[in-house]
């Protein structure tokens, strides 16, 4: 009795104190229903705002936007409001006093309110989160990882630390959402062992009651790591199918984007996705959602769906309120689908011209310019050129390259506007080049340089600025270190410039700091040496060391990546037996087959082609390994798909070779060799360097090989004593490095293999055949005679 009275008295005292010390600001914040009301309240109570008030207010600002359609969100209003700045300043002053959950929630909300990643508050929250990382609960760690992913820090050292924590504490996770969120965040850094552990854990957690988002994240993870776990995928598909009728635009767009990965999906699953897409297209009244739907669905859209989309989106008001980026994406999707509707394109072009006149952001201007270059019309208005000139000085290398590519496309297409339009374009291209040079001259750090140009490709950059870029790299040679080796190796390969000083520096640093190199960087470090056929004593030492590094870390590499690496080694003339036997083991090939099933057609063919190349390399150069040749059927299929035809220059060479050798009966074209190399021309010379007629040799050699036939020559067929087959190949620019008459790796490998197979190989480089010295039939024939008869002697 007395105990009950005591408790009652205690409650009365607490309630009295609570009433007396009631937090009126907090209560007022909690009843706010819109951002304007909340920010006005912040302005009236600046001096009273505590840590809790600030955290709540920032979280509520995002909550107000969360459920609105994209175009209804007031993000610009919020970011430009003075009281939002007040909240940020107060938050920055109290970061160390905020608890873990509040800290991560605030970072999450600010990112979604589109606060710039370089903002001091964002940076301070990340730094504070990193300091506390080991003490975070798993839900807190999961949300923090999502924030880093949103800021494109998936491969940062901070994410690496999260991967380490996840590896140690995986068994403590008991929430599916926490697990699946961490899975997609760490996908790029997770080791194969952790990947498998995550898959097993997800398989245990997912059931029919799981949410669509959980299953979507699992599929996204599997797609990122390119692994197939059929029971888990089937489970995810069932969950997605169960929830498909409730999916909105964002959800269905994500699923459609992963459509190609879901290869084991049933017909009902695919049909349900398409049906839901049509429903959403018909009912959608948000232009942003229109564009998101169409861009995501383009790979699986049929003609009916495209027409439905165009019918709805062609309504003038919808097109007019689309943002520049959405209009650009829409155009790109229609372009890739080869869609043709002149009336729709006319409206779309006018919308883009109007947007170009209004937008002031360089990246939006560039996006519209690129989209305009994809349109059927070749017309280039002066206003468009002036608009581009206004933003060129603010553009990155990637954007400059995009503009140069678009302008070049216009010049090639323009047939009716002639000299004035062309001169304007040339002037603009000169301006672009000038801006590119200025940007190069302002860079003094190698890491910044590589970051600027890593996405830059194309004719303008390759022909205009590469020499200056290489000169700058030589000046920065002392800045080459183990952290930038992979990026530098990839860049040198992409520009296809062989630079001995840079290559030797890369090899030197790679040897010195081998213990610091992560396995993921090995491939790009070796790539330029193999691709550009560069060898030296130091490079040989580097390859020997890195072969051992690969062997020690062999479990890190996915099957298709290991094939790629071992083939790179083979093309550089290295055949480590342990790695070769690993790749051609039955167990490994089974894993590779399973992985290839998850890739789209292009990536799958690329991976299979690399395996074919490695199989051929090993069979020709290392017969003692006794690896069987098992790619004949694949090669036959590839030959059937290839459109073999005589290019003009090859027709010319064919005609002149026939004249030099004595007629068409002395030459064969497009001959398929053992192991399925194709050579441009073949002839046979006897012991006195005289050509032999194929008709006379037919009884010894079998049927004549014609263009397009896929039957390889039988090298064991008898030839007269002392006679030799001669392979004649025309080598275009693709066979050499850009800055020297130096064979690329694949060119050197093919020559080496043909010689092993018994051919004498004659090369006709494009720069010799098209030179000033060879400009008459007599000069070309004299050249061919020298190549055939004197080099064969």
Buried (B, 14 or more C-beta within 10 A) or exposed (E): EEEEEEEEEEEEEEEEEEEEEEBEBEEBBEEBEEBBBBBBBBEEBEEEBBBBBBBBBBBBBBEBBEEEBBEEBBBEEBBEBEBBEBBBBBBBEBBEEBEBBBBBBBBBBBBBBEBEEEEEBBEBBBEBBBEBBEEBBBBBBBBBBBBBBBBEBBEBEBBEBBBBBBBEEBEEBEEBBBBBBBBBBBBBBBBEEBBBBBBEBBEEBBEEEBBBBBBBBBBBBBBBBBBBBEEBBBBBBBBBBBBBEEBEBEBBBBBBBBBBBBEEBEEEBEEBBBEBBBEBBEEBEBBBBBBBBBBBBBBBBEEEBBBBBBEBBBEEEBBBEBBBBBBBBBBBBBBEBEBEBEEBBEBBBEBBBBBBEEBEEBBBBBBBBBBBBBBEEBBBBEEBBEBBBEBBBEBBBBBBBBBBBBBBBBBEBBEEBEEEBBEBBEEBBEBBBEBBEEBBEEBEEBBEBBBBBBEBBBEBBBEBBBEBBBEBBEEBBEBBBBBBBBBBBBBBBBBBBBBEEBBBBBBBBBBEEBEEBEBBBBBBBBBBBBBBBBEEEBBBBBBEBBBEBBEEBBEBBBBBBBBBBBBBBBBBBBBBEEBBBBBBEEEBBEBBEBBBEBBEEEEBBEBBBBBBBBBBBBBBBBEEEEBEBEBEEBBBEBBEEEEBEBEEBBEBBBBBBBEBBBEBBBBBBBBBBBBBBBBBBBBBBBEEEEBBEBEEBEEEBEEEBEEBBBEBBEEEEEBEEEBBBBBBBBBEEEBBBBBEEBBBBBBBBBBBBBEEBBBBBBBBBBEBBEEEEBEEEEEBBEBBEEBBBEEBE
